[in-house]
Amino acid sequence: MSPAHQHARRHGIIAKPHQTSLKPWAAPLSKSAIATVSVFNFLGAWNGFLFPLILTLSEGSTVVTAGLMGMGGR
């Protein structure tokens, strides 16, 4: 090891082997959590759309989201 490299390591300029990044293990572990949050977020948005669409009987009493979907199909 060169003297400059030893000096840099001694003063904390170069990371030591135990000071590794979180990326190698945090990213793979967070994939399932991100997928779960995405699924629940989608289900909440879908239920906010589907539930009023099913329960409204007339076209005049629809909620905004169902009405906009109906207008897009015309």
C-alpha positions in Angstrom: 0.0 0.0 0.0 1.4 3.4 -0.9 2.1 6.0 1.7 -0.6 8.3 0.2 -3.1 5.5 0.4 -2.2 4.8 4.0 -2.5 8.5 4.8 -5.9 8.7 3.2 -7.2 5.6 5.0 -5.8 6.8 8.3 -7.7 10.1 8.0 -11.0 8.5 6.9 -10.9 9.7 3.3 -11.2 6.1 2.0 -14.0 4.0 3.3 -13.0 1.0 5.4 -14.4 -2.5 4.4 -17.0 -2.4 7.2 -18.4 0.9 6.0 -20.3 -0.5 3.0 -23.3 0.9 1.3 -26.9 0.0 2.1 -27.7 -0.7 -1.5 -26.6 -4.4 -1.8 -29.1 -5.5 0.9 -31.6 -2.8 1.4 -32.9 -2.6 -2.2 -33.7 -6.3 -2.6 -35.4 -6.4 0.8 -37.5 -3.4 0.0 -38.9 -4.9 -3.2 -41.6 -6.9 -1.5 -42.6 -3.9 0.7 -42.9 -1.6 -2.3 -45.0 -4.2 -4.1 -47.3 -4.7 -1.2 -47.9 -0.9 -0.8 -48.5 -0.6 -4.5 -51.1 -3.4 -4.5 -53.0 -1.9 -1.5 -52.8 1.6 -3.0 -54.3 0.3 -6.3 -57.0 -1.7 -4.5 -58.0 1.4 -2.5 -58.3 3.5 -5.7 -60.1 0.8 -7.5 -62.6 0.3 -4.7 -63.2 4.0 -4.6 -64.2 3.8 -8.3 -65.9 0.4 -8.5 -68.1 0.6 -5.3 -70.0 3.8 -6.4 -70.2 2.5 -10.0 -72.1 -0.6 -8.7 -74.3 1.1 -6.2 -75.6 4.0 -8.3 -78.7 3.1 -10.1 -79.3 6.0 -12.4 -76.9 7.9 -14.6 -77.9 11.2 -13.0 -76.7 10.1 -9.5 -73.2 8.9 -10.3 -70.1 10.1 -8.6 -67.5 12.2 -10.4 -65.1 9.3 -11.1 -67.8 7.0 -12.6 -69.3 9.9 -14.5 -65.9 10.8 -16.1 -65.5 7.2 -17.1 -68.9 7.2 -18.7 -68.1 10.4 -20.6 -64.8 8.9 -21.9 -66.6 6.0 -23.5 -68.9 8.2 -25.6 
